[in-house]
Amino acid sequence: MRTAICSGSFDPITLGHLDVIRRAAGCFDQIWVCVSPNSEKRNQMFTPEEKLRLVRTAVEDLSNVEAELWPGLLADFAKAHGACAIVRGVRSLTDFDIEYQMAQINREICPGLETLLLPASAPYQHFSSSMAREMIRYRQPLERYLPARVIPLVEELMEKEGGTHHGQ
């Protein structure tokens, strides 16, 4: 079985993330979405558990995709799940440079682990989680940014916090 990892902080998962996950799911037998708490990113809107719930909701129609929280190194997650590849989306040359460096590090930690970089699909090239968070904060329509099945959950989480959710 060919297993790959799609990783990110997913704060929140966007249509761009889901596009990469769907495309990877078409290329591999099993995809593990690694939801990583990123301590370097400030102003997180959702807790790690909420992000995992959003990701699982977004991918529930993909039979070969599962999601899990992982606080450690991505290469260790790949080893633990028997993955042969990490699949990452890139929107720009800046993304490519960052991902290229990470691919080298991951290969040093886990020899034989490949990194496949998928160019963002045209409709999602400008997408980012920070842009999605701004749309959520300012109560803009979310259909163009977030997977449809997570929108009610995002609205519920924001309502639960009275509009002052993490990082707001």
C-alpha positions in Angstrom: 0.0 0.0 0.0 1.4 3.4 -1.0 0.8 5.9 1.8 1.5 9.6 1.7 1.2 12.5 4.2 -0.5 15.9 3.7 0.4 18.2 6.6 -0.3 21.6 7.8 -1.5 23.7 10.7 -5.0 24.0 9.0 -6.1 27.1 10.9 -8.6 26.6 9.3 -8.6 24.1 6.4 -9.3 25.9 3.2 -10.6 24.9 -0.2 -6.9 25.1 -1.4 -5.9 22.6 1.3 -8.8 20.3 0.4 -7.9 20.5 -3.3 -4.3 19.3 -2.5 -5.6 16.5 -0.3 -8.1 15.3 -2.9 -5.5 15.3 -5.6 -3.1 13.4 -3.4 -5.9 10.9 -2.5 -6.2 10.1 -6.2 -2.5 9.2 -6.4 -2.0 7.1 -3.3 -3.8 4.2 -1.6 -3.8 6.0 1.8 -3.5 9.6 2.8 -2.8 10.7 6.4 -3.5 14.4 7.1 -1.1 15.4 9.8 -2.5 18.3 11.7 0.5 20.0 13.3 0.2 22.6 16.0 2.7 25.2 14.7 4.2 27.0 17.7 5.8 29.6 15.4 2.5 30.8 14.0 0.9 33.5 16.1 -2.8 34.3 16.5 -4.1 30.8 16.1 -7.9 31.0 15.7 -8.7 27.3 16.5 -7.3 24.9 19.1 -5.5 21.8 17.7 -8.5 19.6 18.5 -10.9 22.0 16.7 -8.6 22.0 13.7 -8.6 18.2 13.7 -12.4 18.2 13.8 -12.6 20.7 10.9 -10.1 18.6 8.8 -12.0 15.3 9.6 -15.3 17.0 8.6 -13.8 18.3 5.4 -12.4 14.9 4.3 -15.2 12.6 5.5 -16.2 11.8 1.9 -12.7 10.6 1.0 -12.5 6.9 1.9 -8.7 6.7 1.8 -8.0 9.8 3.9 -7.6 9.9 7.7 -6.5 12.8 9.9 -4.5 12.9 13.1 -2.9 15.4 15.5 0.9 15.2 15.7 3.0 17.5 17.9 6.3 16.2 16.7 8.4 16.1 13.6 6.7 15.4 10.3 9.4 12.8 9.3 8.6 10.9 12.5 4.9 11.0 11.6 5.7 9.6 8.2 7.8 6.8 9.7 5.0 6.0 12.2 2.5 5.7 9.4 4.7 3.8 6.9 4.5 6.7 4.4 6.7 6.9 1.3 5.9 10.5 0.5 4.9 13.9 1.8 2.6 15.9 -0.5 2.6 19.6 -0.2 0.9 22.3 -2.1 2.8 25.3 -3.4 1.4 28.7 -4.4 4.6 30.6 -5.2 8.3 30.6 -5.5 8.5 31.5 -1.8 6.4 28.4 -0.9 8.7 26.3 -3.2 11.9 27.5 -1.5 10.5 26.8 2.0 9.2 23.3 1.0 12.4 22.5 -0.8 14.4 23.1 2.3 12.0 21.1 4.4 12.2 18.2 1.9 15.9 18.1 2.4 15.6 18.1 6.2 12.9 15.4 6.1 15.0 13.2 3.8 18.0 13.5 6.2 15.8 12.4 9.1 14.0 9.7 7.1 16.1 8.5 4.1 13.8 7.4 1.2 11.0 9.8 2.2 10.1 11.7 -0.9 8.4 15.1 -1.0 6.0 15.8 -3.9 5.1 19.4 -4.5 1.8 20.1 -6.2 1.2 23.5 -7.7 -1.9 25.1 -6.4 -4.9 24.9 -8.7 -5.6 28.2 -10.4 -8.7 29.1 -8.4 -6.8 28.6 -5.1 -3.4 30.2 -5.8 -4.3 33.3 -3.7 -5.8 31.3 -0.8 -4.2 31.1 2.7 -5.5 30.3 6.1 -4.7 33.8 7.3 -7.0 35.2 4.6 -9.7 32.7 5.6 -9.3 33.8 9.3 -9.9 37.4 8.2 -13.0 36.5 6.4 -14.2 34.6 9.5 -13.3 37.5 11.8 -15.2 40.0 9.7 -18.2 37.6 9.2 -17.9 37.5 5.5 -19.4 34.7 3.4 -17.1 31.7 3.6 -18.3 29.6 0.6 -15.4 30.8 -1.6 -12.8 30.0 1.0 -13.8 27.0 3.1 -15.1 23.5 2.3 -18.9 23.7 2.5 -19.2 21.0 5.1 -17.0 22.8 7.6 -18.7 26.2 7.4 -21.5 25.3 9.9 -18.9 23.9 12.3 -16.8 27.1 12.0 -19.8 29.2 12.6 -20.7 27.0 15.6 -17.2 27.3 17.1 -17.2 31.1 16.6 -20.6 31.4 18.2 -19.6 29.3 21.1 -16.8 31.7 21.8 -19.0 34.7 21.4 -16.9 36.0 18.5 -13.8 36.3 20.6 -12.3 33.0 19.6 -8.5 32.3 19.9 -6.4 35.0 18.3 -9.3 37.4 17.6 
